[in-house]
C-alpha cells in the first residue's frame, strides 16, 4: 500500500460538506454586512446580512462577536471565490416553522414583536418565520390605525398553519376575547344589585350611555341618568368621563345602571317642601291643552291647570306660556301617594289683591 502524502492526509482529515447540510462553526471575523465562520472545512463559511436576518440594515457586529459558536445551513459550497455560502436565516426559519407547527397543534400562546404593518394586518417574526395577523384578528374591536402596534410585543395563537403555501395565520383577538370573558365572569360573580361602582363612559347613544365597569359594560339608560329631565345623553356625558353609579338590575350578562340615588330623590321631604299654601318657583317643562307642567324641582313636575293660569280667561296654555318660561305659583293640592301636585298662579294673584285691599 502506497503511503499518502502530507497533502492527502490533510485533505482526508478535513470533513466534507454538501448543500443543504447544517454545520457548526466559530466566528473568526465579523463585519457590519457579513460574518465569517471557521466550519472545520478547507474554506471558511460566509453569512451575509440578508442570510442572517429578514430585517434590513442590521449591523452584524451588534449581534455576534468573534468566538461565538453558530449553526448555519450550507447553500453553496463554492461561491466562485473558494468560500462556502451559509444561511443562518434559513436554518432559523426551518426551526421556526417546526416551532410554529407545534404551537399550532398545542394551541400555545406565543409572544413576538410586530415587525411590519400592512393595510390588511400586521406581521410578526418567530425564529425568522413570518406570521401574518389579519386586521380583523389583531384586536377584539375595530382598529382604524394599526401603526400603533409597530415594534410592540404582542401575544397570539396560530390558528392556521400551511407552510407549503407560506400561509401562517396568527390570532390575537381570540386571546383578548377569552381574557375579557374570564374578567366578565369574575366581575359578574362579585357584582350585586345596589352595589355602588365607578366606571368609565365607553359609548354614548341617544337612549343612554354604556359604562365600562372594569371589563364588563353596563347600560345607564337616559331615564336613569338623573332625577331631573335629560334631553340628550350626549349633552350630559362624553366618552372617557368617570361616573359613579349603582347596579339597578343584573340579567345574565346584562347590567342596568342608575344615577338616581335614593338620598338625592327630590320627593324626600316633599310634604314639607311642597305643602299646600307654599309658594314655589319653576320652569314650564311641557304643555297640553288642559294645562302646563311646571318643573318645581329636578324630577318633580306640578300641574298648572289652564283654569289656574290667570284670573282672566285663558283658552289654551300656549296663549300665555311657553316651554322654559319661569313661573311662580301657589301649591293648591298635594297627593303624596300618587305624587301629584297642583299649582295656581291665579290663587297667588288673588292673595296679592286681597292684601292690597286690606291695606
C-alpha positions in Angstrom: 0.0 0.0 0.0 1.5 3.3 -1.0 1.9 5.9 1.6 -0.3 9.1 1.5 1.4 12.4 1.0 1.0 15.1 3.7 -1.4 17.0 1.5 -3.5 13.8 1.0 -3.6 13.1 4.8 -4.6 16.8 5.4 -7.3 16.6 2.9 -8.5 13.3 4.4 -8.6 14.9 7.9 -10.8 17.7 6.8 -14.5 17.0 6.7 -16.6 17.1 3.6 -19.9 19.1 3.3 -22.8 19.2 0.9 -25.5 21.7 0.0 -28.4 21.7 2.5 -26.3 20.4 5.3 -26.3 22.0 8.8 -22.8 22.9 10.0 -21.5 24.4 13.2 -18.7 26.9 13.2 -16.9 29.6 15.3 -17.0 33.3 14.4 -13.5 34.3 13.3 -14.4 37.7 11.8 -17.5 39.9 11.7 -18.2 43.0 9.7 -21.4 45.1 9.5 -22.5 43.2 6.4 -21.1 39.7 6.9 -20.0 37.0 9.4 -17.0 34.7 8.7 -17.1 31.2 10.3 -14.5 28.5 10.7 -16.5 25.4 10.0 -13.6 22.9 10.0 -13.6 22.8 6.2 -10.9 23.7 3.8 -12.7 27.0 3.2 -14.4 29.5 5.6 -18.1 29.9 5.7 -19.7 33.3 4.9 -23.1 34.5 6.2 -24.2 37.7 4.5 -26.5 40.2 6.2 -29.6 39.1 4.2 -28.8 35.4 5.0 -28.6 36.3 8.7 -32.0 38.1 9.1 -35.0 39.4 7.2 -34.7 42.7 9.0 -32.9 45.3 6.8 -29.9 47.4 7.8 -28.9 45.3 10.7 -25.3 45.9 11.8 -24.0 42.3 12.3 -21.2 43.5 14.6 -24.0 44.3 17.1 -25.5 40.8 17.1 -22.4 38.4 17.1 -18.8 38.6 18.2 -15.6 36.8 17.4 -15.5 33.5 19.3 -19.3 32.9 19.2 -20.4 29.5 18.1 -23.2 29.3 15.5 -25.1 26.8 13.4 -25.9 27.6 9.8 -27.2 25.8 6.6 -24.9 25.3 3.6 -26.5 26.9 0.5 -23.4 26.9 -1.8 -20.1 25.1 -1.3 -18.1 27.4 -3.6 -19.2 30.9 -4.2 -16.7 31.4 -7.0 -14.1 32.7 -4.6 -13.5 29.5 -2.8 -15.8 30.3 0.1 -18.8 28.4 1.4 -22.0 30.4 1.5 -24.1 29.8 4.6 -27.5 30.9 5.8 -28.4 31.4 9.5 -31.8 32.8 8.5 -33.0 29.7 6.5 -32.0 27.3 9.3 -33.8 29.5 11.8 -36.8 29.6 9.6 -36.9 25.8 9.4 -36.7 25.6 13.1 -39.2 28.4 13.4 -41.6 26.6 11.1 -41.4 23.4 13.2 -41.8 25.5 16.3 -44.9 27.2 14.9 -46.4 23.8 13.9 -46.0 22.6 17.4 -47.6 25.8 18.7 -50.4 25.4 16.3 -51.1 21.8 17.3 -50.8 22.6 21.0 -52.7 25.9 20.8 -49.7 27.5 22.6 -49.7 31.3 23.3 -46.7 32.9 21.6 -45.2 36.3 22.1 -43.4 38.3 19.3 -42.7 41.8 18.2 -44.7 43.4 15.3 -42.1 43.9 12.6 -44.3 45.2 9.8 -47.7 47.0 9.5 -49.7 46.4 6.3 -53.0 47.7 5.1 -54.6 44.3 5.8 -52.9 43.5 9.1 -49.5 43.1 10.9 -46.6 40.7 10.6 -44.5 39.2 13.4 -41.4 37.0 13.1 -40.9 33.8 15.2 -37.4 32.5 14.7 -37.2 34.2 11.2 -40.5 32.7 10.2 -43.2 35.3 9.3 -46.6 35.1 10.8 -49.4 37.3 9.4 -52.2 38.6 11.7 -55.1 40.0 9.7 -56.6 43.3 10.8 -59.8 41.6 11.9 -57.8 39.3 14.3 -55.5 42.0 15.7 -58.0 43.2 18.3 -61.4 42.4 19.7 -62.6 45.8 18.5 -62.2 47.7 15.2 -58.7 49.3 15.0 -58.6 52.1 12.5 -54.8 52.7 12.8 -52.7 49.6 13.1 -49.4 51.6 13.1 -49.6 51.8 16.9 -48.7 48.1 17.1 -45.4 48.6 15.3 -42.5 47.3 17.4 -44.9 46.3 20.1 -44.7 42.9 21.8 -48.0 41.1 21.4 -49.4 37.7 22.4 -51.2 35.5 19.8 -52.0 31.9 18.9 -51.6 30.2 15.5 -55.0 29.4 14.0 -53.9 28.4 10.5 -50.7 26.6 9.5 -49.9 25.9 5.9 -46.1 26.4 5.3 -46.3 24.8 1.8 -48.4 27.8 0.7 -46.5 30.2 3.0 -49.7 30.8 4.9 -49.2 31.0 8.7 -52.0 33.0 10.4 -51.9 34.4 13.9 -54.8 35.4 16.1 -54.6 37.9 18.9 -58.4 38.6 19.0 -59.0 35.0 20.3 -56.9 35.7 23.4 -58.4 39.1 24.1 -62.0 37.7 23.8 -61.1 34.8 26.1 -59.5 37.1 28.6 -62.4 39.5 28.6 -64.9 36.7 29.0 -62.9 35.5 32.1 -62.8 39.0 33.5 -66.5 39.4 32.9 -67.3 36.1 34.6 -65.2 37.1 37.7 -66.8 40.6 37.9 -70.3 39.3 37.4 -69.8 36.8 40.2 -68.8 39.6 42.6 -71.3 42.2 41.4 -74.6 42.6 43.3 -77.7 44.7 42.9 -77.4 48.1 44.7 -73.6 47.9 44.6 -72.2 51.4 44.1 -69.4 51.3 41.4 -67.3 53.8 39.4 -66.9 53.3 35.7 -65.8 55.0 32.5 -68.1 56.1 29.8 -67.3 53.9 26.8 -70.0 55.0 24.4 -72.9 57.4 24.3 -76.1 56.9 22.3 -79.5 58.7 22.0 -81.0 56.3 24.6 -78.2 56.1 27.1 -74.5 55.6 27.9 -72.5 52.4 28.1 -70.2 52.3 31.2 -67.1 50.2 31.4 -67.0 48.8 34.9 -63.6 47.3 34.5 -64.1 44.5 32.0 -67.8 44.4 31.7 -70.2 47.0 30.3 -73.4 48.3 32.0 -76.1 50.5 30.4 -77.1 53.7 32.1 -80.4 54.4 30.4 -81.4 58.0 29.8 -84.3 57.6 32.3 -81.8 56.6 35.0 -79.3 59.5 34.4 -80.9 62.0 36.8 -84.0 62.6 38.9 -84.5 65.5 36.6 -85.2 65.7 32.9 -82.4 64.7 30.5 -82.9 65.8 26.9 -80.0 64.0 25.4 -77.3 61.8 27.0 -74.7 63.4 24.7 -75.3 66.7 26.5 -74.5 65.1 29.8 -71.7 62.6 29.1 -68.8 62.2 26.8 -66.5 59.2 26.2 -63.9 58.9 28.9 -65.9 60.5 31.7 -65.7 58.9 35.1 -69.1 58.3 36.6 -70.4 56.9 39.9 -73.5 54.7 39.5 -75.2 51.9 41.3 -76.3 48.5 39.9 -80.1 48.6 39.4 -80.5 45.1 37.8 -78.5 42.2 36.6 -80.0 39.9 34.0 -77.4 37.3 32.8 -74.6 39.4 31.3 -76.7 42.5 31.0 -76.3 45.1 33.7 -78.7 48.0 34.2 -77.2 51.0 36.0 -78.6 54.1 37.6 -77.5 57.5 38.9 -80.8 58.1 40.7 -79.5 57.6 44.3 -82.3 57.5 46.9 -80.6 60.2 49.1 -81.0 62.6 46.1 -84.6 61.8 45.5 -86.4 65.1 45.1 -89.5 63.6 46.7 -87.7 63.3 50.0 -89.4 65.7 52.5 -91.7 66.7 49.6 -94.7 67.0 52.0 -92.9 69.8 53.8 -91.3 71.5 50.8 -94.5 71.4 48.6 -97.2 71.7 51.3 -100.5 73.3 50.3 -100.1 77.0 50.6 -96.4 77.1 49.8 -95.2 79.4 47.1 -92.9 77.7 44.6 -90.9 78.6 41.5 -90.2 76.5 38.5 -90.0 76.4 34.7 -92.6 75.2 32.2 -91.5 71.8 31.1 -94.3 70.9 28.7 -97.8 71.9 27.8 -101.1 70.2 27.0 -104.5 71.5 26.0 -105.6 71.4 29.7 -102.6 72.9 31.3 -98.9 73.3 31.7 -96.5 71.0 33.7 -94.0 73.1 35.7 -90.8 71.5 37.0 -90.5 72.8 40.6 -87.5 70.6 41.4 -85.4 68.2 39.4 -87.7 65.3 38.6 -90.8 66.9 40.2 -93.5 68.3 37.8 -96.6 70.0 39.1 -99.7 70.7 37.1 -100.8 74.3 36.4 -104.3 73.8 35.1 -105.4 76.1 32.4 -108.1 77.5 34.7 -105.4 78.4 37.3 -103.0 80.2 35.0 -104.7 83.6 35.3 -107.8 85.3 36.8 -108.6 86.2 33.2 -110.0 83.5 30.9 -107.2 81.5 29.1 -108.3 79.5 26.1 -105.1 77.4 26.0 -101.9 77.4 27.9 -99.7 78.2 24.9 -101.5 81.5 24.5 -99.8 82.9 27.6 -97.0 80.5 28.5 -94.0 78.9 26.7 -91.7 76.0 27.4 -88.8 77.2 29.6 -90.6 80.2 31.0 -90.1 80.9 34.7 -93.3 80.6 36.7 -94.1 81.4 40.4 -97.3 79.8 41.8 -99.0 78.6 44.9 -99.4 74.9 45.8 -103.2 74.2 46.0 -103.2 70.4 46.2 -100.6 67.8 47.1 -101.1 63.9 46.9 -98.0 62.1 48.3 -99.3 58.6 47.4 -99.9 59.5 43.7 -97.1 62.1 43.7 -99.3 64.7 42.2 -99.0 68.4 42.9 -101.4 71.1 41.6 -100.4 74.8 41.3 -102.2 78.1 40.8 -100.9 81.4 39.6 -104.5 82.7 39.9 -104.6 82.0 43.6 -101.3 83.8 44.1 -102.7 86.8 42.2 -105.9 86.8 44.2 -104.0 86.7 47.5 -102.0 89.7 46.4 -105.1 91.6 45.6 -106.7 90.7 49.0 -103.6 92.0 50.8 -103.8 95.3 48.8 -107.5 95.7 49.6 -106.9 95.2 53.3 -104.2 97.9 53.3 
